[in-house]
Amino acid sequence: MLSHRALLSSAVVIAVIALGTTGWILGSRLTQEKTPAGTGIVSVPADMRGPFDLIDHTGRRTTEADFRGEKVLLYFGYTFCPDICPTSLQDMSAAFEALGPDGDKLRPVFITVDPDRDTQAHLADYVELFHERMVGLTGPKERTDAVARDFRVYHSIRTDIDPVDYPVDHSSYTYLMDEDWNLMLVFRHGTSPEVMAAAIKERL
């Protein structure tokens, strides 16, 4: 049995490998927008919309239609993620802070790729750690898998490493959706909150 520290270290390495792998998998879908090199901003085909029917962290049935009329900053991950997900969600929260009052025009949303462990009650405790307006979404695995697939999110549950405290390989992108649930921009993992906020502000 791996120690907790060893398991977390393995998960970080796996997640980093997954990021590189996903860049290759999505390479044909992602095109650099006309922004300064190295900003971490990419644009994608408009067909990446991912309609869904899930449960939010309060237990309410939620679809993409519930977010019509407001822009959404969307992230896929899992709550037991030791490093990648918390860093991305902290950056998302910092981008909201950088937006100031304009942040009220935007909704942060977290969709789990590990619904068996990320129950509604567990998500309720998790999302409040990052932003008071964040919505956490879970549901039957076939439904979370479907929306992840629509957004070209790579993820693989690694019960071969540990059947209980398993890591999940996954890609790490943050998606900006418009008021009609059309994809506007994608931010790569590691995009600074300042760059993210500036790009969002131009589109509010």
Order of alpha helices (4+ residues) and beta strands (2+ residues): alpha-beta-beta-beta-beta-beta-alpha-beta-alpha-beta-alpha-beta-beta-beta-beta-alpha
